[in-house]
Amino acid sequence: MLRTAILALMPRSWHAALEAESRRWLTSCPNCGHGSNIWDLGGLRYKTSGNRHTGIWCPECGKLGQHLLTKT
């Protein structure tokens, strides 16, 4: 997994901050409305800003959709 490789290259002291920040980024499926955080979906977002749409397979309905990523 790409996230695992990235975390292996970063200092261990950053891991908790990376996970906490990634868990603040929420997704919303346009097909079924299921919400999740980007960390649980295997993603990683750190020191980023602005909302964006990205193609993600929904773990609930199994469909690919342009999920809106928003930071809480």
PDB file of N, H, CA, C and O in Angstrom:
ATOM      1  N   MET A   1       0.850  -1.178   0.000  1.00  0.00           N
ATOM      2  CA  MET A   1       0.000   0.000   0.000  1.00  0.00           C
ATOM      3  C   MET A   1       0.899   1.245   0.000  1.00  0.00           C
ATOM      4  O   MET A   1       1.916   1.280   0.692  1.00  0.00           O
ATOM      5  N   LEU A   2       0.530   2.223  -0.749  1.00  0.00           N
ATOM      6  H   LEU A   2      -0.296   2.194  -1.311  1.00  0.00           H
ATOM      7  CA  LEU A   2       1.320   3.443  -0.888  1.00  0.00           C
ATOM      8  C   LEU A   2       1.448   4.177   0.448  1.00  0.00           C
ATOM      9  O   LEU A   2       2.515   4.700   0.769  1.00  0.00           O
ATOM     10  N   ARG A   3       0.366   4.217   1.223  1.00  0.00           N
ATOM     11  H   ARG A   3      -0.501   3.792   0.962  1.00  0.00           H
ATOM     12  CA  ARG A   3       0.407   4.914   2.513  1.00  0.00           C
ATOM     13  C   ARG A   3       1.472   4.303   3.421  1.00  0.00           C
ATOM     14  O   ARG A   3       2.190   5.033   4.104  1.00  0.00           O
ATOM     15  N   THR A   4       1.581   2.989   3.437  1.00  0.00           N
ATOM     16  H   THR A   4       0.997   2.397   2.882  1.00  0.00           H
ATOM     17  CA  THR A   4       2.565   2.305   4.264  1.00  0.00           C
ATOM     18  C   THR A   4       3.981   2.680   3.838  1.00  0.00           C
ATOM     19  O   THR A   4       4.851   2.891   4.683  1.00  0.00           O
ATOM     20  N   ALA A   5       4.210   2.762   2.540  1.00  0.00           N
ATOM     21  H   ALA A   5       3.503   2.591   1.853  1.00  0.00           H
ATOM     22  CA  ALA A   5       5.526   3.143   2.029  1.00  0.00           C
ATOM     23  C   ALA A   5       5.867   4.583   2.408  1.00  0.00           C
ATOM     24  O   ALA A   5       7.001   4.871   2.789  1.00  0.00           O
ATOM     25  N   ILE A   6       4.911   5.470   2.308  1.00  0.00           N
ATOM     26  H   ILE A   6       3.990   5.236   1.999  1.00  0.00           H
ATOM     27  CA  ILE A   6       5.143   6.870   2.666  1.00  0.00           C
ATOM     28  C   ILE A   6       5.441   6.995   4.147  1.00  0.00           C
ATOM     29  O   ILE A   6       6.360   7.716   4.536  1.00  0.00           O
ATOM     30  N   LEU A   7       4.672   6.297   4.983  1.00  0.00           N
ATOM     31  H   LEU A   7       3.926   5.711   4.667  1.00  0.00           H
ATOM     32  CA  LEU A   7       4.898   6.356   6.425  1.00  0.00           C
ATOM     33  C   LEU A   7       6.260   5.776   6.804  1.00  0.00           C
ATOM     34  O   LEU A   7       6.881   6.232   7.764  1.00  0.00           O
ATOM     35  N   ALA A   8       6.722   4.787   6.066  1.00  0.00           N
ATOM     36  H   ALA A   8       6.218   4.416   5.286  1.00  0.00           H
ATOM     37  CA  ALA A   8       8.031   4.192   6.347  1.00  0.00           C
ATOM     38  C   ALA A   8       9.166   5.183   6.095  1.00  0.00           C
ATOM     39  O   ALA A   8      10.222   5.088   6.721  1.00  0.00           O
ATOM     40  N   LEU A   9       8.958   6.120   5.193  1.00  0.00           N
ATOM     41  H   LEU A   9       8.101   6.197   4.684  1.00  0.00           H
ATOM     42  CA  LEU A   9       9.987   7.105   4.873  1.00  0.00           C
ATOM     43  C   LEU A   9       9.997   8.300   5.822  1.00  0.00           C
ATOM     44  O   LEU A   9      10.978   9.041   5.883  1.00  0.00           O
ATOM     45  N   MET A  10       8.906   8.486   6.560  1.00  0.00           N
ATOM     46  H   MET A  10       8.109   7.884   6.510  1.00  0.00           H
ATOM     47  CA  MET A  10       8.785   9.646   7.442  1.00  0.00           C
ATOM     48  C   MET A  10       9.205   9.286   8.867  1.00  0.00           C
ATOM     49  O   MET A  10       9.130   8.122   9.260  1.00  0.00           O
ATOM     50  N   PRO A  11       9.645  10.278   9.638  1.00  0.00           N
ATOM     51  CA  PRO A  11      10.020  10.018  11.028  1.00  0.00           C
ATOM     52  C   PRO A  11       8.815   9.497  11.830  1.00  0.00           C
ATOM     53  O   PRO A  11       7.683   9.934  11.623  1.00  0.00           O
ATOM     54  N   ARG A  12       9.078   8.562  12.738  1.00  0.00           N
ATOM     55  H   ARG A  12       9.997   8.207  12.906  1.00  0.00           H
ATOM     56  CA  ARG A  12       7.998   7.984  13.562  1.00  0.00           C
ATOM     57  C   ARG A  12       7.250   9.050  14.362  1.00  0.00           C
ATOM     58  O   ARG A  12       6.063   8.894  14.648  1.00  0.00           O
ATOM     59  N   SER A  13       7.934  10.118  14.719  1.00  0.00           N
ATOM     60  H   SER A  13       8.899  10.244  14.486  1.00  0.00           H
ATOM     61  CA  SER A  13       7.303  11.171  15.506  1.00  0.00           C
ATOM     62  C   SER A  13       6.172  11.862  14.735  1.00  0.00           C
ATOM     63  O   SER A  13       5.323  12.510  15.346  1.00  0.00           O
ATOM     64  N   TRP A  14       6.149  11.735  13.428  1.00  0.00           N
ATOM     65  H   TRP A  14       6.839  11.208  12.932  1.00  0.00           H
ATOM     66  CA  TRP A  14       5.105  12.362  12.612  1.00  0.00           C
ATOM     67  C   TRP A  14       3.880  11.474  12.436  1.00  0.00           C
ATOM     68  O   TRP A  14       2.821  11.980  12.065  1.00  0.00           O
ATOM     69  N   HIS A  15       3.979  10.187  12.684  1.00  0.00           N
ATOM     70  H   HIS A  15       4.840   9.776  12.986  1.00  0.00           H
ATOM     71  CA  HIS A  15       2.909   9.247  12.373  1.00  0.00           C
ATOM     72  C   HIS A  15       1.577   9.606  13.035  1.00  0.00           C
ATOM     73  O   HIS A  15       0.535   9.572  12.380  1.00  0.00           O
ATOM     74  N   ALA A  16       1.599   9.945  14.310  1.00  0.00           N
ATOM     75  H   ALA A  16       2.445   9.973  14.842  1.00  0.00           H
ATOM     76  CA  ALA A  16       0.357  10.281  15.020  1.00  0.00           C
ATOM     77  C   ALA A  16      -0.289  11.530  14.414  1.00  0.00           C
ATOM     78  O   ALA A  16      -1.509  11.589  14.263  1.00  0.00           O
ATOM     79  N   ALA A  17       0.526  12.522  14.070  1.00  0.00           N
ATOM     80  H   ALA A  17       1.518  12.475  14.193  1.00  0.00           H
ATOM     81  CA  ALA A  17      -0.009  13.749  13.470  1.00  0.00           C
ATOM     82  C   ALA A  17      -0.587  13.472  12.089  1.00  0.00           C
ATOM     83  O   ALA A  17      -1.635  14.011  11.735  1.00  0.00           O
ATOM     84  N   LEU A  18       0.092  12.630  11.305  1.00  0.00           N
ATOM     85  H   LEU A  18       0.943  12.191  11.593  1.00  0.00           H
ATOM     86  CA  LEU A  18      -0.408  12.267   9.975  1.00  0.00           C
ATOM     87  C   LEU A  18      -1.759  11.555  10.069  1.00  0.00           C
ATOM     88  O   LEU A  18      -2.681  11.857   9.313  1.00  0.00           O
ATOM     89  N   GLU A  19      -1.866  10.615  10.996  1.00  0.00           N
ATOM     90  H   GLU A  19      -1.117  10.370  11.611  1.00  0.00           H
ATOM     91  CA  GLU A  19      -3.124   9.888  11.146  1.00  0.00           C
ATOM     92  C   GLU A  19      -4.237  10.805  11.635  1.00  0.00           C
ATOM     93  O   GLU A  19      -5.351  10.761  11.114  1.00  0.00           O
ATOM     94  N   ALA A  20      -3.945  11.632  12.629  1.00  0.00           N
ATOM     95  H   ALA A  20      -3.040  11.668  13.053  1.00  0.00           H
ATOM     96  CA  ALA A  20      -4.962  12.539  13.170  1.00  0.00           C
ATOM     97  C   ALA A  20      -5.478  13.495  12.098  1.00  0.00           C
ATOM     98  O   ALA A  20      -6.683  13.718  11.988  1.00  0.00           O
ATOM     99  N   GLU A  21      -4.563  14.060  11.311  1.00  0.00           N
ATOM    100  H   GLU A  21      -3.584  13.878  11.400  1.00  0.00           H
ATOM    101  CA  GLU A  21      -4.974  14.990  10.250  1.00  0.00           C
ATOM    102  C   GLU A  21      -5.797  14.271   9.180  1.00  0.00           C
ATOM    103  O   GLU A  21      -6.797  14.806   8.702  1.00  0.00           O
ATOM    104  N   SER A  22      -5.379  13.062   8.804  1.00  0.00           N
ATOM    105  H   SER A  22      -4.566  12.627   9.193  1.00  0.00           H
ATOM    106  CA  SER A  22      -6.111  12.305   7.780  1.00  0.00           C
ATOM    107  C   SER A  22      -7.504  11.924   8.255  1.00  0.00           C
ATOM    108  O   SER A  22      -8.439  11.882   7.455  1.00  0.00           O
ATOM    109  N   ARG A  23      -7.656  11.645   9.538  1.00  0.00           N
ATOM    110  H   ARG A  23      -6.896  11.679  10.188  1.00  0.00           H
ATOM    111  CA  ARG A  23      -8.981  11.295  10.076  1.00  0.00           C
ATOM    112  C   ARG A  23      -9.933  12.493  10.086  1.00  0.00           C
ATOM    113  O   ARG A  23     -11.149  12.309  10.154  1.00  0.00           O
ATOM    114  N   ARG A  24      -9.404  13.707  10.019  1.00  0.00           N
ATOM    115  H   ARG A  24      -8.417  13.856   9.964  1.00  0.00           H
ATOM    116  CA  ARG A  24     -10.248  14.909   9.972  1.00  0.00           C
ATOM    117  C   ARG A  24     -10.849  15.138   8.580  1.00  0.00           C
ATOM    118  O   ARG A  24     -11.809  15.896   8.443  1.00  0.00           O
ATOM    119  N   TRP A  25     -10.292  14.492   7.548  1.00  0.00           N
ATOM    120  H   TRP A  25      -9.512  13.876   7.660  1.00  0.00           H
ATOM    121  CA  TRP A  25     -10.801  14.634   6.188  1.00  0.00           C
ATOM    122  C   TRP A  25     -11.903  13.600   5.955  1.00  0.00           C
ATOM    123  O   TRP A  25     -11.642  12.397   5.942  1.00  0.00           O
ATOM    124  N   LEU A  26     -13.129  14.076   5.772  1.00  0.00           N
ATOM    125  H   LEU A  26     -13.341  15.054   5.783  1.00  0.00           H
ATOM    126  CA  LEU A  26     -14.281  13.200   5.602  1.00  0.00           C
ATOM    127  C   LEU A  26     -14.701  13.127   4.140  1.00  0.00           C
ATOM    128  O   LEU A  26     -14.563  14.091   3.387  1.00  0.00           O
ATOM    129  N   THR A  27     -15.216  11.960   3.755  1.00  0.00           N
ATOM    130  H   THR A  27     -15.327  11.177   4.366  1.00  0.00           H
ATOM    131  CA  THR A  27     -15.741  11.764   2.412  1.00  0.00           C
ATOM    132  C   THR A  27     -17.235  11.541   2.473  1.00  0.00           C
ATOM    133  O   THR A  27     -17.772  11.130   3.502  1.00  0.00           O
ATOM    134  N   SER A  28     -17.894  11.809   1.383  1.00  0.00           N
ATOM    135  H   SER A  28     -17.458  12.142   0.547  1.00  0.00           H
ATOM    136  CA  SER A  28     -19.323  11.577   1.276  1.00  0.00           C
ATOM    137  C   SER A  28     -19.604  10.967  -0.093  1.00  0.00           C
ATOM    138  O   SER A  28     -19.312  11.580  -1.121  1.00  0.00           O
ATOM    139  N   CYS A  29     -20.172   9.756  -0.108  1.00  0.00           N
ATOM    140  H   CYS A  29     -20.409   9.258   0.727  1.00  0.00           H
ATOM    141  CA  CYS A  29     -20.465   9.073  -1.366  1.00  0.00           C
ATOM    142  C   CYS A  29     -21.646   9.742  -2.070  1.00  0.00           C
ATOM    143  O   CYS A  29     -22.696   9.930  -1.456  1.00  0.00           O
ATOM    144  N   PRO A  30     -21.492  10.106  -3.355  1.00  0.00           N
ATOM    145  CA  PRO A  30     -22.595  10.726  -4.076  1.00  0.00           C
ATOM    146  C   PRO A  30     -23.703   9.730  -4.435  1.00  0.00           C
ATOM    147  O   PRO A  30     -24.818  10.136  -4.761  1.00  0.00           O
ATOM    148  N   ASN A  31     -23.401   8.429  -4.375  1.00  0.00           N
ATOM    149  H   ASN A  31     -22.495   8.099  -4.110  1.00  0.00           H
ATOM    150  CA  ASN A  31     -24.383   7.410  -4.742  1.00  0.00           C
ATOM    151  C   ASN A  31     -25.296   7.017  -3.580  1.00  0.00           C
ATOM    152  O   ASN A  31     -26.515   6.949  -3.737  1.00  0.00           O
ATOM    153  N   CYS A  32     -24.694   6.758  -2.407  1.00  0.00           N
ATOM    154  H   CYS A  32     -23.704   6.813  -2.280  1.00  0.00           H
ATOM    155  CA  CYS A  32     -25.501   6.271  -1.284  1.00  0.00           C
ATOM    156  C   CYS A  32     -25.460   7.187  -0.070  1.00  0.00           C
ATOM    157  O   CYS A  32     -26.237   7.002   0.866  1.00  0.00           O
ATOM    158  N   GLY A  33     -24.562   8.178  -0.069  1.00  0.00           N
ATOM    159  H   GLY A  33     -23.931   8.329  -0.829  1.00  0.00           H
ATOM    160  CA  GLY A  33     -24.477   9.115   1.041  1.00  0.00           C
ATOM    161  C   GLY A  33     -23.602   8.636   2.195  1.00  0.00           C
ATOM    162  O   GLY A  33     -23.472   9.336   3.199  1.00  0.00           O
ATOM    163  N   HIS A  34     -23.000   7.458   2.069  1.00  0.00           N
ATOM    164  H   HIS A  34     -23.105   6.889   1.253  1.00  0.00           H
ATOM    165  CA  HIS A  34     -22.154   6.920   3.130  1.00  0.00           C
ATOM    166  C   HIS A  34     -20.977   7.850   3.385  1.00  0.00           C
ATOM    167  O   HIS A  34     -20.359   8.344   2.443  1.00  0.00           O
ATOM    168  N   GLY A  35     -20.667   8.089   4.653  1.00  0.00           N
ATOM    169  H   GLY A  35     -21.169   7.687   5.418  1.00  0.00           H
ATOM    170  CA  GLY A  35     -19.550   8.940   5.020  1.00  0.00           C
ATOM    171  C   GLY A  35     -18.460   8.148   5.717  1.00  0.00           C
ATOM    172  O   GLY A  35     -18.740   7.174   6.416  1.00  0.00           O
ATOM    173  N   SER A  36     -17.240   8.561   5.529  1.00  0.00           N
ATOM    174  H   SER A  36     -17.013   9.352   4.961  1.00  0.00           H
ATOM    175  CA  SER A  36     -16.097   7.916   6.152  1.00  0.00           C
ATOM    176  C   SER A  36     -14.959   8.925   6.186  1.00  0.00           C
ATOM    177  O   SER A  36     -15.058   9.997   5.589  1.00  0.00           O
ATOM    178  N   ASN A  37     -13.881   8.585   6.881  1.00  0.00           N
ATOM    179  H   ASN A  37     -13.801   7.714   7.365  1.00  0.00           H
ATOM    180  CA  ASN A  37     -12.718   9.458   6.835  1.00  0.00           C
ATOM    181  C   ASN A  37     -11.678   8.856   5.898  1.00  0.00           C
ATOM    182  O   ASN A  37     -11.683   7.653   5.637  1.00  0.00           O
ATOM    183  N   ILE A  38     -10.807   9.689   5.409  1.00  0.00           N
ATOM    184  H   ILE A  38     -10.804  10.666   5.621  1.00  0.00           H
ATOM    185  CA  ILE A  38      -9.860   9.268   4.386  1.00  0.00           C
ATOM    186  C   ILE A  38      -8.864   8.242   4.918  1.00  0.00           C
ATOM    187  O   ILE A  38      -8.385   7.405   4.153  1.00  0.00           O
ATOM    188  N   TRP A  39      -8.543   8.286   6.209  1.00  0.00           N
ATOM    189  H   TRP A  39      -8.933   8.966   6.830  1.00  0.00           H
ATOM    190  CA  TRP A  39      -7.616   7.319   6.800  1.00  0.00           C
ATOM    191  C   TRP A  39      -8.195   5.909   6.750  1.00  0.00           C
ATOM    192  O   TRP A  39      -7.493   4.962   6.397  1.00  0.00           O
ATOM    193  N   ASP A  40      -9.477   5.763   7.104  1.00  0.00           N
ATOM    194  H   ASP A  40     -10.048   6.533   7.391  1.00  0.00           H
ATOM    195  CA  ASP A  40     -10.127   4.449   7.092  1.00  0.00           C
ATOM    196  C   ASP A  40     -10.242   3.871   5.683  1.00  0.00           C
ATOM    197  O   ASP A  40     -10.359   2.657   5.517  1.00  0.00           O
ATOM    198  N   LEU A  41     -10.210   4.729   4.679  1.00  0.00           N
ATOM    199  H   LEU A  41     -10.115   5.715   4.814  1.00  0.00           H
ATOM    200  CA  LEU A  41     -10.280   4.271   3.297  1.00  0.00           C
ATOM    201  C   LEU A  41      -8.897   3.966   2.718  1.00  0.00           C
ATOM    202  O   LEU A  41      -8.772   3.601   1.549  1.00  0.00           O
ATOM    203  N   GLY A  42      -7.858   4.119   3.551  1.00  0.00           N
ATOM    204  H   GLY A  42      -7.959   4.416   4.500  1.00  0.00           H
ATOM    205  CA  GLY A  42      -6.503   3.819   3.098  1.00  0.00           C
ATOM    206  C   GLY A  42      -5.757   5.015   2.550  1.00  0.00           C
ATOM    207  O   GLY A  42      -4.679   4.874   1.973  1.00  0.00           O
ATOM    208  N   GLY A  43      -6.332   6.194   2.733  1.00  0.00           N
ATOM    209  H   GLY A  43      -7.208   6.308   3.202  1.00  0.00           H
ATOM    210  CA  GLY A  43      -5.715   7.405   2.203  1.00  0.00           C
ATOM    211  C   GLY A  43      -4.883   8.145   3.223  1.00  0.00           C
ATOM    212  O   GLY A  43      -4.802   7.758   4.389  1.00  0.00           O
ATOM    213  N   LEU A  44      -4.264   9.219   2.761  1.00  0.00           N
ATOM    214  H   LEU A  44      -4.330   9.533   1.814  1.00  0.00           H
ATOM    215  CA  LEU A  44      -3.417  10.041   3.599  1.00  0.00           C
ATOM    216  C   LEU A  44      -3.494  11.469   3.082  1.00  0.00           C
ATOM    217  O   LEU A  44      -3.236  11.729   1.906  1.00  0.00           O
ATOM    218  N   ARG A  45      -3.850  12.395   3.968  1.00  0.00           N
ATOM    219  H   ARG A  45      -4.060  12.184   4.923  1.00  0.00           H
ATOM    220  CA  ARG A  45      -3.845  13.823   3.629  1.00  0.00           C
ATOM    221  C   ARG A  45      -3.228  14.552   4.804  1.00  0.00           C
ATOM    222  O   ARG A  45      -3.632  14.359   5.951  1.00  0.00           O
ATOM    223  N   TYR A  46      -2.245  15.395   4.511  1.00  0.00           N
ATOM    224  H   TYR A  46      -1.918  15.552   3.580  1.00  0.00           H
ATOM    225  CA  TYR A  46      -1.537  16.093   5.576  1.00  0.00           C
ATOM    226  C   TYR A  46      -1.104  17.457   5.065  1.00  0.00           C
ATOM    227  O   TYR A  46      -0.559  17.583   3.969  1.00  0.00           O
ATOM    228  N   LYS A  47      -1.354  18.468   5.873  1.00  0.00           N
ATOM    229  H   LYS A  47      -1.797  18.365   6.763  1.00  0.00           H
ATOM    230  CA  LYS A  47      -0.996  19.845   5.539  1.00  0.00           C
ATOM    231  C   LYS A  47      -1.568  20.277   4.197  1.00  0.00           C
ATOM    232  O   LYS A  47      -0.891  20.931   3.404  1.00  0.00           O
ATOM    233  N   THR A  48      -2.809  19.910   3.952  1.00  0.00           N
ATOM    234  H   THR A  48      -3.360  19.379   4.596  1.00  0.00           H
ATOM    235  CA  THR A  48      -3.490  20.319   2.723  1.00  0.00           C
ATOM    236  C   THR A  48      -4.667  21.206   3.100  1.00  0.00           C
ATOM    237  O   THR A  48      -5.074  21.248   4.261  1.00  0.00           O
ATOM    238  N   SER A  49      -5.201  21.898   2.140  1.00  0.00           N
ATOM    239  H   SER A  49      -4.871  21.864   1.197  1.00  0.00           H
ATOM    240  CA  SER A  49      -6.346  22.760   2.394  1.00  0.00           C
ATOM    241  C   SER A  49      -7.291  22.698   1.202  1.00  0.00           C
ATOM    242  O   SER A  49      -6.936  22.206   0.131  1.00  0.00           O
ATOM    243  N   GLY A  50      -8.476  23.198   1.408  1.00  0.00           N
ATOM    244  H   GLY A  50      -8.764  23.598   2.278  1.00  0.00           H
ATOM    245  CA  GLY A  50      -9.460  23.251   0.335  1.00  0.00           C
ATOM    246  C   GLY A  50     -10.188  21.934   0.146  1.00  0.00           C
ATOM    247  O   GLY A  50      -9.611  20.857   0.292  1.00  0.00           O
ATOM    248  N   ASN A  51     -11.445  22.041  -0.176  1.00  0.00           N
ATOM    249  H   ASN A  51     -11.914  22.916  -0.295  1.00  0.00           H
ATOM    250  CA  ASN A  51     -12.253  20.855  -0.458  1.00  0.00           C
ATOM    251  C   ASN A  51     -11.992  20.418  -1.895  1.00  0.00           C
ATOM    252  O   ASN A  51     -11.698  21.241  -2.762  1.00  0.00           O
ATOM    253  N   ARG A  52     -12.102  19.119  -2.135  1.00  0.00           N
ATOM    254  H   ARG A  52     -12.341  18.450  -1.430  1.00  0.00           H
ATOM    255  CA  ARG A  52     -11.889  18.627  -3.495  1.00  0.00           C
ATOM    256  C   ARG A  52     -12.703  17.375  -3.719  1.00  0.00           C
ATOM    257  O   ARG A  52     -13.116  16.709  -2.770  1.00  0.00           O
ATOM    258  N   HIS A  53     -12.927  17.064  -4.967  1.00  0.00           N
ATOM    259  H   HIS A  53     -12.592  17.606  -5.737  1.00  0.00           H
ATOM    260  CA  HIS A  53     -13.590  15.828  -5.356  1.00  0.00           C
ATOM    261  C   HIS A  53     -12.526  14.847  -5.849  1.00  0.00           C
ATOM    262  O   HIS A  53     -11.584  15.233  -6.541  1.00  0.00           O
ATOM    263  N   THR A  54     -12.687  13.591  -5.486  1.00  0.00           N
ATOM    264  H   THR A  54     -13.452  13.277  -4.924  1.00  0.00           H
ATOM    265  CA  THR A  54     -11.751  12.565  -5.939  1.00  0.00           C
ATOM    266  C   THR A  54     -12.487  11.249  -6.132  1.00  0.00           C
ATOM    267  O   THR A  54     -13.433  10.949  -5.405  1.00  0.00           O
ATOM    268  N   GLY A  55     -12.058  10.477  -7.099  1.00  0.00           N
ATOM    269  H   GLY A  55     -11.289  10.721  -7.689  1.00  0.00           H
ATOM    270  CA  GLY A  55     -12.691   9.192  -7.371  1.00  0.00           C
ATOM    271  C   GLY A  55     -12.315   8.155  -6.327  1.00  0.00           C
ATOM    272  O   GLY A  55     -11.139   7.842  -6.143  1.00  0.00           O
ATOM    273  N   ILE A  56     -13.324   7.625  -5.643  1.00  0.00           N
ATOM    274  H   ILE A  56     -14.280   7.880  -5.792  1.00  0.00           H
ATOM    275  CA  ILE A  56     -13.118   6.634  -4.585  1.00  0.00           C
ATOM    276  C   ILE A  56     -14.179   5.553  -4.726  1.00  0.00           C
ATOM    277  O   ILE A  56     -15.337   5.841  -5.029  1.00  0.00           O
ATOM    278  N   TRP A  57     -13.772   4.302  -4.503  1.00  0.00           N
ATOM    279  H   TRP A  57     -12.831   4.068  -4.257  1.00  0.00           H
ATOM    280  CA  TRP A  57     -14.733   3.207  -4.430  1.00  0.00           C
ATOM    281  C   TRP A  57     -15.371   3.238  -3.055  1.00  0.00           C
ATOM    282  O   TRP A  57     -14.666   3.211  -2.047  1.00  0.00           O
ATOM    283  N   CYS A  58     -16.685   3.293  -2.997  1.00  0.00           N
ATOM    284  H   CYS A  58     -17.258   3.315  -3.816  1.00  0.00           H
ATOM    285  CA  CYS A  58     -17.412   3.353  -1.726  1.00  0.00           C
ATOM    286  C   CYS A  58     -17.422   1.966  -1.076  1.00  0.00           C
ATOM    287  O   CYS A  58     -17.801   0.989  -1.723  1.00  0.00           O
ATOM    288  N   PRO A  59     -17.012   1.864   0.196  1.00  0.00           N
ATOM    289  CA  PRO A  59     -17.034   0.573   0.871  1.00  0.00           C
ATOM    290  C   PRO A  59     -18.464   0.105   1.186  1.00  0.00           C
ATOM    291  O   PRO A  59     -18.679  -1.080   1.442  1.00  0.00           O
ATOM    292  N   GLU A  60     -19.422   1.003   1.170  1.00  0.00           N
ATOM    293  H   GLU A  60     -19.248   1.965   0.962  1.00  0.00           H
ATOM    294  CA  GLU A  60     -20.810   0.662   1.492  1.00  0.00           C
ATOM    295  C   GLU A  60     -21.568   0.130   0.278  1.00  0.00           C
ATOM    296  O   GLU A  60     -22.124  -0.967   0.332  1.00  0.00           O
ATOM    297  N   CYS A  61     -21.598   0.897  -0.820  1.00  0.00           N
ATOM    298  H   CYS A  61     -21.147   1.789  -0.864  1.00  0.00           H
ATOM    299  CA  CYS A  61     -22.381   0.494  -1.994  1.00  0.00           C
ATOM    300  C   CYS A  61     -21.526  -0.161  -3.078  1.00  0.00           C
ATOM    301  O   CYS A  61     -22.061  -0.773  -4.002  1.00  0.00           O
ATOM    302  N   GLY A  62     -20.199  -0.036  -2.971  1.00  0.00           N
ATOM    303  H   GLY A  62     -19.764   0.462  -2.220  1.00  0.00           H
ATOM    304  CA  GLY A  62     -19.302  -0.670  -3.925  1.00  0.00           C
ATOM    305  C   GLY A  62     -19.169   0.046  -5.257  1.00  0.00           C
ATOM    306  O   GLY A  62     -18.566  -0.493  -6.185  1.00  0.00           O
ATOM    307  N   LYS A  63     -19.720   1.250  -5.371  1.00  0.00           N
ATOM    308  H   LYS A  63     -20.210   1.687  -4.617  1.00  0.00           H
ATOM    309  CA  LYS A  63     -19.660   1.993  -6.629  1.00  0.00           C
ATOM    310  C   LYS A  63     -18.555   3.046  -6.586  1.00  0.00           C
ATOM    311  O   LYS A  63     -18.207   3.568  -5.526  1.00  0.00           O
ATOM    312  N   LEU A  64     -18.015   3.341  -7.767  1.00  0.00           N
ATOM    313  H   LEU A  64     -18.298   2.918  -8.627  1.00  0.00           H
ATOM    314  CA  LEU A  64     -17.034   4.403  -7.901  1.00  0.00           C
ATOM    315  C   LEU A  64     -17.775   5.721  -8.039  1.00  0.00           C
ATOM    316  O   LEU A  64     -18.731   5.825  -8.806  1.00  0.00           O
ATOM    317  N   GLY A  65     -17.339   6.715  -7.304  1.00  0.00           N
ATOM    318  H   GLY A  65     -16.562   6.630  -6.680  1.00  0.00           H
ATOM    319  CA  GLY A  65     -17.991   8.013  -7.388  1.00  0.00           C
ATOM    320  C   GLY A  65     -17.024   9.131  -7.066  1.00  0.00           C
ATOM    321  O   GLY A  65     -15.963   8.899  -6.486  1.00  0.00           O
ATOM    322  N   GLN A  66     -17.389  10.338  -7.440  1.00  0.00           N
ATOM    323  H   GLN A  66     -18.251  10.526  -7.911  1.00  0.00           H
ATOM    324  CA  GLN A  66     -16.598  11.522  -7.136  1.00  0.00           C
ATOM    325  C   GLN A  66     -16.957  11.994  -5.729  1.00  0.00           C
ATOM    326  O   GLN A  66     -17.858  12.813  -5.549  1.00  0.00           O
ATOM    327  N   HIS A  67     -16.247  11.472  -4.746  1.00  0.00           N
ATOM    328  H   HIS A  67     -15.514  10.807  -4.892  1.00  0.00           H
ATOM    329  CA  HIS A  67     -16.494  11.811  -3.346  1.00  0.00           C
ATOM    330  C   HIS A  67     -15.956  13.190  -3.040  1.00  0.00           C
ATOM    331  O   HIS A  67     -14.873  13.568  -3.488  1.00  0.00           O
ATOM    332  N   LEU A  68     -16.721  13.929  -2.277  1.00  0.00           N
ATOM    333  H   LEU A  68     -17.601  13.622  -1.913  1.00  0.00           H
ATOM    334  CA  LEU A  68     -16.287  15.248  -1.823  1.00  0.00           C
ATOM    335  C   LEU A  68     -15.484  15.065  -0.545  1.00  0.00           C
ATOM    336  O   LEU A  68     -15.970  14.457   0.409  1.00  0.00           O
ATOM    337  N   LEU A  69     -14.253  15.588  -0.515  1.00  0.00           N
ATOM    338  H   LEU A  69     -13.859  16.082  -1.289  1.00  0.00           H
ATOM    339  CA  LEU A  69     -13.411  15.556   0.677  1.00  0.00           C
ATOM    340  C   LEU A  69     -13.520  16.895   1.369  1.00  0.00           C
ATOM    341  O   LEU A  69     -13.259  17.935   0.764  1.00  0.00           O
ATOM    342  N   THR A  70     -13.903  16.876   2.631  1.00  0.00           N
ATOM    343  H   THR A  70     -14.116  16.032   3.122  1.00  0.00           H
ATOM    344  CA  THR A  70     -14.007  18.094   3.420  1.00  0.00           C
ATOM    345  C   THR A  70     -13.291  17.899   4.754  1.00  0.00           C
ATOM    346  O   THR A  70     -13.314  16.810   5.328  1.00  0.00           O
ATOM    347  N   LYS A  71     -12.667  18.944   5.231  1.00  0.00           N
ATOM    348  H   LYS A  71     -12.648  19.828   4.765  1.00  0.00           H
ATOM    349  CA  LYS A  71     -11.942  18.874   6.495  1.00  0.00           C
ATOM    350  C   LYS A  71     -12.817  19.395   7.622  1.00  0.00           C
ATOM    351  O   LYS A  71     -13.428  20.457   7.507  1.00  0.00           O
ATOM    352  N   THR A  72     -12.872  18.640   8.712  1.00  0.00           N
ATOM    353  H   THR A  72     -12.376  17.777   8.805  1.00  0.00           H
ATOM    354  CA  THR A  72     -13.680  19.064   9.866  1.00  0.00           C
ATOM    355  C   THR A  72     -12.838  19.741  10.898  1.00  0.00           C
ATOM    356  O   THR A  72     -13.351  20.163  11.935  1.00  0.00           O
TER     357      THR A  72
END
